[in-house]
Amino acid sequence: MQIEFYKYHGTGNDFVLIDNRDSHLSKVENDLVVKMCDRKFGIGADGLILLEKHPTVDFTMIYYNADGYPGSMCGNGARCIVRFAKFLNIISSEAVFETSDGFHSASVNGSKVSLKMNDVSEISINEEFTFLDTGSPHHVTMVEDLSRYDVYSKGKQIRNDRYGIAGANVNFVAQEESDLFSVRTFERGVEDETLSCGTGVTAVAIAMHATGKTNSEVIRLKTAGGDLEVSFHKTDNRYENVQLKGPAKQVFKGIWNEYT
Protein backbone atom coordinates (compact mmCIF):
# COMPACT_ATOMS: atom_id res chain seq x y z
CA MET A 1 0.00 0.00 0.00
CA GLN A 2 1.31 3.42 -0.98
CA ILE A 3 0.15 6.49 0.94
CA GLU A 4 0.72 10.02 -0.34
CA PHE A 5 1.58 12.34 2.53
CA TYR A 6 2.65 15.90 3.18
CA LYS A 7 4.89 17.18 5.95
CA TYR A 8 3.97 20.47 7.65
CA HIS A 9 5.16 22.29 10.74
CA GLY A 10 3.87 25.14 12.86
CA THR A 11 6.80 26.74 14.70
CA GLY A 12 8.63 23.43 14.79
CA ASN A 13 5.63 21.36 15.91
CA ASP A 14 5.60 18.95 12.95
CA PHE A 15 2.94 16.73 11.44
CA VAL A 16 2.28 14.18 8.72
CA LEU A 17 -0.84 15.28 6.81
CA ILE A 18 -2.88 13.01 4.56
CA ASP A 19 -5.75 13.96 2.26
CA ASN A 20 -8.29 11.26 3.12
CA ARG A 21 -11.37 12.76 1.48
CA ASP A 22 -11.78 9.61 -0.58
CA SER A 23 -11.53 7.45 2.59
CA HIS A 24 -8.75 5.31 1.13
CA LEU A 25 -7.57 4.93 4.72
CA SER A 26 -10.75 3.39 6.11
CA LYS A 27 -9.03 2.57 9.39
CA VAL A 28 -5.73 3.89 10.68
CA GLU A 29 -3.88 1.35 12.79
CA ASN A 30 -1.89 2.56 15.79
CA ASP A 31 1.30 0.92 14.58
CA LEU A 32 1.08 2.70 11.21
CA VAL A 33 0.94 6.08 12.93
CA VAL A 34 3.85 5.15 15.18
CA LYS A 35 5.96 4.00 12.22
CA MET A 36 5.22 7.08 10.13
CA CYS A 37 5.96 9.45 13.02
CA ASP A 38 9.21 7.67 14.00
CA ARG A 39 12.17 10.02 13.52
CA LYS A 40 14.69 7.26 12.79
CA PHE A 41 12.75 4.76 10.70
CA GLY A 42 9.83 6.82 9.44
CA ILE A 43 8.96 10.33 8.28
CA GLY A 44 9.35 11.90 11.70
CA ALA A 45 6.58 13.95 13.31
CA ASP A 46 4.85 14.91 16.55
CA GLY A 47 1.57 13.63 15.15
CA LEU A 48 -0.43 12.52 12.11
CA ILE A 49 -3.49 14.33 10.76
CA LEU A 50 -6.16 13.17 8.33
CA LEU A 51 -8.19 15.69 6.35
CA GLU A 52 -11.61 14.21 5.66
CA LYS A 53 -14.93 15.34 4.21
CA HIS A 54 -17.59 16.92 6.40
CA PRO A 55 -21.29 17.16 5.45
CA THR A 56 -21.79 20.80 6.41
CA VAL A 57 -18.42 22.58 6.85
CA ASP A 58 -15.17 22.66 4.88
CA PHE A 59 -13.54 19.54 6.31
CA THR A 60 -12.94 17.33 9.34
CA MET A 61 -9.60 17.11 11.16
CA ILE A 62 -8.68 13.70 12.62
CA TYR A 63 -5.60 13.88 14.82
CA TYR A 64 -3.32 11.11 16.13
CA ASN A 65 -0.49 11.59 18.58
CA ALA A 66 2.91 10.14 17.74
CA ASP A 67 2.15 7.24 20.11
CA GLY A 68 -0.52 6.08 17.64
CA TYR A 69 -3.59 6.99 19.67
CA PRO A 70 -6.24 9.59 18.81
CA GLY A 71 -5.32 12.92 20.38
CA SER A 72 -7.24 15.85 21.74
CA MET A 73 -7.26 19.28 20.08
CA CYS A 74 -3.92 20.29 18.56
CA GLY A 75 -3.61 24.03 17.91
CA ASN A 76 -0.52 24.00 15.71
CA GLY A 77 -1.81 20.94 13.87
CA ALA A 78 -5.08 22.74 13.23
CA ARG A 79 -3.22 25.73 11.82
CA CYS A 80 -1.24 23.37 9.58
CA ILE A 81 -4.34 21.60 8.25
CA VAL A 82 -5.89 24.96 7.37
CA ARG A 83 -2.88 25.76 5.18
CA PHE A 84 -3.11 22.23 3.76
CA ALA A 85 -6.77 22.82 2.91
CA LYS A 86 -5.80 26.02 1.11
CA PHE A 87 -3.07 24.14 -0.77
CA LEU A 88 -5.68 21.57 -1.86
CA ASN A 89 -8.03 24.40 -2.96
CA ILE A 90 -10.69 23.32 -0.48
CA ILE A 91 -10.74 26.86 0.93
CA SER A 92 -9.56 30.28 -0.20
CA SER A 93 -8.70 32.35 2.86
CA GLU A 94 -11.37 31.38 5.40
CA ALA A 95 -12.19 27.97 6.88
CA VAL A 96 -14.68 26.32 9.19
CA PHE A 97 -13.90 22.76 10.24
CA GLU A 98 -14.56 20.19 12.95
CA THR A 99 -12.03 18.69 15.35
CA SER A 100 -12.22 16.56 18.49
CA ASP A 101 -13.33 19.54 20.60
CA GLY A 102 -15.92 20.94 18.22
CA PHE A 103 -16.00 23.47 15.40
CA HIS A 104 -13.30 26.05 14.69
CA SER A 105 -12.91 28.90 12.26
CA ALA A 106 -9.62 30.12 10.83
CA SER A 107 -8.16 32.54 8.32
CA VAL A 108 -5.03 32.39 6.17
CA ASN A 109 -2.88 35.41 5.34
CA GLY A 110 0.23 34.37 3.45
CA SER A 111 2.13 31.91 5.63
CA LYS A 112 0.25 32.96 8.78
CA VAL A 113 -2.85 31.23 10.10
CA SER A 114 -5.15 32.67 12.74
CA LEU A 115 -7.20 30.00 14.52
CA LYS A 116 -10.19 30.64 16.75
CA MET A 117 -9.96 28.48 19.86
CA ASN A 118 -12.81 27.57 22.20
CA ASP A 119 -13.81 29.90 25.03
CA VAL A 120 -12.26 29.12 28.41
CA SER A 121 -14.19 29.58 31.65
CA GLU A 122 -12.81 27.00 34.09
CA ILE A 123 -9.35 27.86 35.41
CA SER A 124 -7.86 26.27 38.51
CA ILE A 125 -5.30 28.60 40.09
CA ASN A 126 -3.00 27.05 42.68
CA GLU A 127 -0.03 28.48 44.54
CA GLU A 128 2.53 26.74 42.34
CA PHE A 129 0.65 26.18 39.07
CA THR A 130 -2.45 26.90 37.01
CA PHE A 131 -4.54 24.23 35.30
CA LEU A 132 -6.93 24.80 32.40
CA ASP A 133 -8.23 23.12 29.26
CA THR A 134 -7.75 24.82 25.90
CA GLY A 135 -8.92 21.84 23.88
CA SER A 136 -6.26 19.78 25.64
CA PRO A 137 -5.51 19.82 29.40
CA HIS A 138 -2.57 22.01 30.43
CA HIS A 139 -0.54 22.44 33.60
CA VAL A 140 1.21 25.84 33.61
CA THR A 141 4.01 26.75 36.01
CA MET A 142 6.63 29.48 36.12
CA VAL A 143 10.27 28.52 36.62
CA GLU A 144 13.68 30.13 36.94
CA ASP A 145 16.37 29.72 34.28
CA LEU A 146 13.97 28.25 31.71
CA SER A 147 16.66 27.69 29.06
CA ARG A 148 18.47 25.22 31.33
CA TYR A 149 15.41 23.69 32.96
CA ASP A 150 15.05 19.90 32.79
CA VAL A 151 11.74 19.96 30.93
CA TYR A 152 11.80 16.28 30.01
CA SER A 153 12.30 14.88 33.52
CA LYS A 154 10.16 17.42 35.37
CA GLY A 155 7.44 17.38 32.73
CA LYS A 156 7.27 13.59 32.64
CA GLN A 157 7.05 13.45 36.43
CA ILE A 158 4.20 15.97 36.64
CA ARG A 159 2.40 14.42 33.67
CA ASN A 160 2.38 10.98 35.28
CA ASP A 161 2.42 11.57 39.05
CA ARG A 162 -0.19 14.34 39.18
CA TYR A 163 -2.43 13.45 36.23
CA GLY A 164 -2.13 9.66 35.97
CA ILE A 165 -2.92 7.59 32.91
CA ALA A 166 -4.94 10.32 31.18
CA GLY A 167 -2.06 12.73 31.65
CA ALA A 168 -1.79 16.42 30.88
CA ASN A 169 0.56 18.64 28.95
CA VAL A 170 3.04 20.48 31.14
CA ASN A 171 4.18 24.02 30.33
CA PHE A 172 7.15 25.77 31.93
CA VAL A 173 7.15 29.56 31.62
CA ALA A 174 9.43 32.56 32.08
CA GLN A 175 8.28 36.17 31.73
CA GLU A 176 10.42 38.31 29.42
CA GLU A 177 8.36 41.51 29.17
CA SER A 178 4.93 42.66 30.29
CA ASP A 179 3.27 40.91 27.34
CA LEU A 180 6.02 38.45 26.32
CA PHE A 181 6.58 34.97 27.75
CA SER A 182 8.98 32.15 26.88
CA VAL A 183 7.44 28.67 26.96
CA ARG A 184 8.72 25.09 26.92
CA THR A 185 6.20 22.22 26.83
CA PHE A 186 6.25 18.51 27.63
CA GLU A 187 3.45 16.97 25.56
CA ARG A 188 1.53 13.84 26.45
CA GLY A 189 1.15 11.47 23.51
CA VAL A 190 4.54 12.59 22.21
CA GLU A 191 5.89 11.92 25.72
CA ASP A 192 8.68 14.42 25.22
CA GLU A 193 9.34 18.11 24.87
CA THR A 194 8.15 19.55 21.56
CA LEU A 195 9.52 22.69 19.90
CA SER A 196 6.12 24.34 20.23
CA CYS A 197 2.57 23.58 21.38
CA GLY A 198 -0.40 25.63 20.16
CA THR A 199 -2.89 24.71 22.86
CA GLY A 200 0.01 25.07 25.31
CA VAL A 201 0.87 28.68 24.47
CA THR A 202 -2.86 29.45 24.48
CA ALA A 203 -3.09 28.03 28.00
CA VAL A 204 -0.01 29.97 29.07
CA ALA A 205 -1.37 33.26 27.74
CA ILE A 206 -4.68 32.84 29.54
CA ALA A 207 -3.01 31.60 32.73
CA MET A 208 -0.63 34.57 32.81
CA HIS A 209 -3.56 36.96 32.45
CA ALA A 210 -5.72 35.11 34.98
CA THR A 211 -2.95 35.20 37.59
CA GLY A 212 -2.17 38.89 37.06
CA LYS A 213 1.24 38.45 35.41
CA THR A 214 0.01 40.59 32.50
CA ASN A 215 -2.87 42.94 31.79
CA SER A 216 -2.56 42.66 28.03
CA GLU A 217 -5.17 40.82 25.98
CA VAL A 218 -2.64 40.34 23.17
CA ILE A 219 0.24 38.18 24.34
CA ARG A 220 3.41 37.14 22.55
CA LEU A 221 4.86 33.68 23.16
CA LYS A 222 8.42 32.55 22.39
CA THR A 223 9.00 28.85 21.80
CA ALA A 224 12.07 26.97 20.64
CA GLY A 225 10.44 26.63 17.21
CA GLY A 226 9.36 30.23 16.75
CA ASP A 227 7.01 32.98 17.86
CA LEU A 228 3.25 32.81 18.31
CA GLU A 229 0.59 35.27 19.41
CA VAL A 230 -2.53 34.68 21.47
CA SER A 231 -5.30 37.26 21.81
CA PHE A 232 -8.61 37.13 23.65
CA HIS A 233 -11.31 39.17 25.33
CA LYS A 234 -11.85 38.71 29.05
CA THR A 235 -15.42 39.04 30.30
CA ASP A 236 -16.60 38.65 33.90
CA ASN A 237 -16.28 34.87 33.96
CA ARG A 238 -14.69 33.65 30.73
CA TYR A 239 -12.09 34.22 28.03
CA GLU A 240 -13.78 34.71 24.67
CA ASN A 241 -12.70 35.18 21.05
CA VAL A 242 -9.44 33.36 21.77
CA GLN A 243 -7.19 33.50 18.70
CA LEU A 244 -3.94 31.58 18.13
CA LYS A 245 -1.82 33.18 15.41
CA GLY A 246 1.42 32.13 13.76
CA PRO A 247 3.12 30.56 10.75
CA ALA A 248 2.39 27.15 9.25
CA LYS A 249 4.57 25.75 6.49
CA GLN A 250 4.63 22.84 4.07
CA VAL A 251 8.06 21.19 4.14
CA PHE A 252 7.79 18.35 1.64
CA LYS A 253 5.56 15.63 0.18
CA GLY A 254 6.25 11.97 -0.42
CA ILE A 255 4.99 8.40 -0.78
CA TRP A 256 4.89 6.01 2.15
CA ASN A 257 5.46 2.41 1.05
CA GLU A 258 3.76 0.47 3.80
CA TYR A 259 4.81 -3.05 2.83
CA THR A 260 8.13 -2.59 1.01
VEXDREN-2710 file (C-alpha; in Angstrom, 1 decimal):
% VEXDREN-2710
k/r/px/py/pz
1/MET/0.0/0.0/0.0
2/GLN/1.3/3.4/-1.0
3/ILE/0.2/6.5/0.9
4/GLU/0.7/10.0/-0.3
5/PHE/1.6/12.3/2.5
6/TYR/2.7/15.9/3.2
7/LYS/4.9/17.2/6.0
8/TYR/4.0/20.5/7.7
9/HIS/5.2/22.3/10.7
10/GLY/3.9/25.1/12.9
11/THR/6.8/26.7/14.7
12/GLY/8.6/23.4/14.8
13/ASN/5.6/21.4/15.9
14/ASP/5.6/18.9/13.0
15/PHE/2.9/16.7/11.4
16/VAL/2.3/14.2/8.7
17/LEU/-0.8/15.3/6.8
18/ILE/-2.9/13.0/4.6
19/ASP/-5.7/14.0/2.3
20/ASN/-8.3/11.3/3.1
21/ARG/-11.4/12.8/1.5
22/ASP/-11.8/9.6/-0.6
23/SER/-11.5/7.5/2.6
24/HIS/-8.7/5.3/1.1
25/LEU/-7.6/4.9/4.7
26/SER/-10.7/3.4/6.1
27/LYS/-9.0/2.6/9.4
28/VAL/-5.7/3.9/10.7
29/GLU/-3.9/1.3/12.8
30/ASN/-1.9/2.6/15.8
31/ASP/1.3/0.9/14.6
32/LEU/1.1/2.7/11.2
33/VAL/0.9/6.1/12.9
34/VAL/3.9/5.1/15.2
35/LYS/6.0/4.0/12.2
36/MET/5.2/7.1/10.1
37/CYS/6.0/9.4/13.0
38/ASP/9.2/7.7/14.0
39/ARG/12.2/10.0/13.5
40/LYS/14.7/7.3/12.8
41/PHE/12.7/4.8/10.7
42/GLY/9.8/6.8/9.4
43/ILE/9.0/10.3/8.3
44/GLY/9.3/11.9/11.7
45/ALA/6.6/14.0/13.3
46/ASP/4.9/14.9/16.6
47/GLY/1.6/13.6/15.1
48/LEU/-0.4/12.5/12.1
49/ILE/-3.5/14.3/10.8
50/LEU/-6.2/13.2/8.3
51/LEU/-8.2/15.7/6.3
52/GLU/-11.6/14.2/5.7
53/LYS/-14.9/15.3/4.2
54/HIS/-17.6/16.9/6.4
55/PRO/-21.3/17.2/5.4
56/THR/-21.8/20.8/6.4
57/VAL/-18.4/22.6/6.8
58/ASP/-15.2/22.7/4.9
59/PHE/-13.5/19.5/6.3
60/THR/-12.9/17.3/9.3
61/MET/-9.6/17.1/11.2
62/ILE/-8.7/13.7/12.6
63/TYR/-5.6/13.9/14.8
64/TYR/-3.3/11.1/16.1
65/ASN/-0.5/11.6/18.6
66/ALA/2.9/10.1/17.7
67/ASP/2.1/7.2/20.1
68/GLY/-0.5/6.1/17.6
69/TYR/-3.6/7.0/19.7
70/PRO/-6.2/9.6/18.8
71/GLY/-5.3/12.9/20.4
72/SER/-7.2/15.8/21.7
73/MET/-7.3/19.3/20.1
74/CYS/-3.9/20.3/18.6
75/GLY/-3.6/24.0/17.9
76/ASN/-0.5/24.0/15.7
77/GLY/-1.8/20.9/13.9
78/ALA/-5.1/22.7/13.2
79/ARG/-3.2/25.7/11.8
80/CYS/-1.2/23.4/9.6
81/ILE/-4.3/21.6/8.3
82/VAL/-5.9/25.0/7.4
83/ARG/-2.9/25.8/5.2
84/PHE/-3.1/22.2/3.8
85/ALA/-6.8/22.8/2.9
86/LYS/-5.8/26.0/1.1
87/PHE/-3.1/24.1/-0.8
88/LEU/-5.7/21.6/-1.9
89/ASN/-8.0/24.4/-3.0
90/ILE/-10.7/23.3/-0.5
91/ILE/-10.7/26.9/0.9
92/SER/-9.6/30.3/-0.2
93/SER/-8.7/32.4/2.9
94/GLU/-11.4/31.4/5.4
95/ALA/-12.2/28.0/6.9
96/VAL/-14.7/26.3/9.2
97/PHE/-13.9/22.8/10.2
98/GLU/-14.6/20.2/12.9
99/THR/-12.0/18.7/15.4
100/SER/-12.2/16.6/18.5
101/ASP/-13.3/19.5/20.6
102/GLY/-15.9/20.9/18.2
103/PHE/-16.0/23.5/15.4
104/HIS/-13.3/26.0/14.7
105/SER/-12.9/28.9/12.3
106/ALA/-9.6/30.1/10.8
107/SER/-8.2/32.5/8.3
108/VAL/-5.0/32.4/6.2
109/ASN/-2.9/35.4/5.3
110/GLY/0.2/34.4/3.4
111/SER/2.1/31.9/5.6
112/LYS/0.2/33.0/8.8
113/VAL/-2.8/31.2/10.1
114/SER/-5.2/32.7/12.7
115/LEU/-7.2/30.0/14.5
116/LYS/-10.2/30.6/16.7
117/MET/-10.0/28.5/19.9
118/ASN/-12.8/27.6/22.2
119/ASP/-13.8/29.9/25.0
120/VAL/-12.3/29.1/28.4
121/SER/-14.2/29.6/31.7
122/GLU/-12.8/27.0/34.1
123/ILE/-9.4/27.9/35.4
124/SER/-7.9/26.3/38.5
125/ILE/-5.3/28.6/40.1
126/ASN/-3.0/27.1/42.7
127/GLU/0.0/28.5/44.5
128/GLU/2.5/26.7/42.3
129/PHE/0.7/26.2/39.1
130/THR/-2.5/26.9/37.0
131/PHE/-4.5/24.2/35.3
132/LEU/-6.9/24.8/32.4
133/ASP/-8.2/23.1/29.3
134/THR/-7.8/24.8/25.9
135/GLY/-8.9/21.8/23.9
136/SER/-6.3/19.8/25.6
137/PRO/-5.5/19.8/29.4
138/HIS/-2.6/22.0/30.4
139/HIS/-0.5/22.4/33.6
140/VAL/1.2/25.8/33.6
141/THR/4.0/26.7/36.0
142/MET/6.6/29.5/36.1
143/VAL/10.3/28.5/36.6
144/GLU/13.7/30.1/36.9
145/ASP/16.4/29.7/34.3
146/LEU/14.0/28.3/31.7
147/SER/16.7/27.7/29.1
148/ARG/18.5/25.2/31.3
149/TYR/15.4/23.7/33.0
150/ASP/15.1/19.9/32.8
151/VAL/11.7/20.0/30.9
152/TYR/11.8/16.3/30.0
153/SER/12.3/14.9/33.5
154/LYS/10.2/17.4/35.4
155/GLY/7.4/17.4/32.7
156/LYS/7.3/13.6/32.6
157/GLN/7.1/13.4/36.4
158/ILE/4.2/16.0/36.6
159/ARG/2.4/14.4/33.7
160/ASN/2.4/11.0/35.3
161/ASP/2.4/11.6/39.0
162/ARG/-0.2/14.3/39.2
163/TYR/-2.4/13.4/36.2
164/GLY/-2.1/9.7/36.0
165/ILE/-2.9/7.6/32.9
166/ALA/-4.9/10.3/31.2
167/GLY/-2.1/12.7/31.7
168/ALA/-1.8/16.4/30.9
169/ASN/0.6/18.6/28.9
170/VAL/3.0/20.5/31.1
171/ASN/4.2/24.0/30.3
172/PHE/7.2/25.8/31.9
173/VAL/7.1/29.6/31.6
174/ALA/9.4/32.6/32.1
175/GLN/8.3/36.2/31.7
176/GLU/10.4/38.3/29.4
177/GLU/8.4/41.5/29.2
178/SER/4.9/42.7/30.3
179/ASP/3.3/40.9/27.3
180/LEU/6.0/38.5/26.3
181/PHE/6.6/35.0/27.7
182/SER/9.0/32.1/26.9
183/VAL/7.4/28.7/27.0
184/ARG/8.7/25.1/26.9
185/THR/6.2/22.2/26.8
186/PHE/6.2/18.5/27.6
187/GLU/3.5/17.0/25.6
188/ARG/1.5/13.8/26.5
189/GLY/1.2/11.5/23.5
190/VAL/4.5/12.6/22.2
191/GLU/5.9/11.9/25.7
192/ASP/8.7/14.4/25.2
193/GLU/9.3/18.1/24.9
194/THR/8.2/19.6/21.6
195/LEU/9.5/22.7/19.9
196/SER/6.1/24.3/20.2
197/CYS/2.6/23.6/21.4
198/GLY/-0.4/25.6/20.2
199/THR/-2.9/24.7/22.9
200/GLY/0.0/25.1/25.3
201/VAL/0.9/28.7/24.5
202/THR/-2.9/29.5/24.5
203/ALA/-3.1/28.0/28.0
204/VAL/0.0/30.0/29.1
205/ALA/-1.4/33.3/27.7
206/ILE/-4.7/32.8/29.5
207/ALA/-3.0/31.6/32.7
208/MET/-0.6/34.6/32.8
209/HIS/-3.6/37.0/32.4
210/ALA/-5.7/35.1/35.0
211/THR/-2.9/35.2/37.6
212/GLY/-2.2/38.9/37.1
213/LYS/1.2/38.5/35.4
214/THR/0.0/40.6/32.5
215/ASN/-2.9/42.9/31.8
216/SER/-2.6/42.7/28.0
217/GLU/-5.2/40.8/26.0
218/VAL/-2.6/40.3/23.2
219/ILE/0.2/38.2/24.3
220/ARG/3.4/37.1/22.5
221/LEU/4.9/33.7/23.2
222/LYS/8.4/32.6/22.4
223/THR/9.0/28.8/21.8
224/ALA/12.1/27.0/20.6
225/GLY/10.4/26.6/17.2
226/GLY/9.4/30.2/16.7
227/ASP/7.0/33.0/17.9
228/LEU/3.2/32.8/18.3
229/GLU/0.6/35.3/19.4
230/VAL/-2.5/34.7/21.5
231/SER/-5.3/37.3/21.8
232/PHE/-8.6/37.1/23.7
233/HIS/-11.3/39.2/25.3
234/LYS/-11.8/38.7/29.1
235/THR/-15.4/39.0/30.3
236/ASP/-16.6/38.7/33.9
237/ASN/-16.3/34.9/34.0
238/ARG/-14.7/33.7/30.7
239/TYR/-12.1/34.2/28.0
240/GLU/-13.8/34.7/24.7
241/ASN/-12.7/35.2/21.0
242/VAL/-9.4/33.4/21.8
243/GLN/-7.2/33.5/18.7
244/LEU/-3.9/31.6/18.1
245/LYS/-1.8/33.2/15.4
246/GLY/1.4/32.1/13.8
247/PRO/3.1/30.6/10.7
248/ALA/2.4/27.1/9.2
249/LYS/4.6/25.8/6.5
250/GLN/4.6/22.8/4.1
251/VAL/8.1/21.2/4.1
252/PHE/7.8/18.3/1.6
253/LYS/5.6/15.6/0.2
254/GLY/6.2/12.0/-0.4
255/ILE/5.0/8.4/-0.8
256/TRP/4.9/6.0/2.2
257/ASN/5.5/2.4/1.0
258/GLU/3.8/0.5/3.8
259/TYR/4.8/-3.1/2.8
260/THR/8.1/-2.6/1.0
END
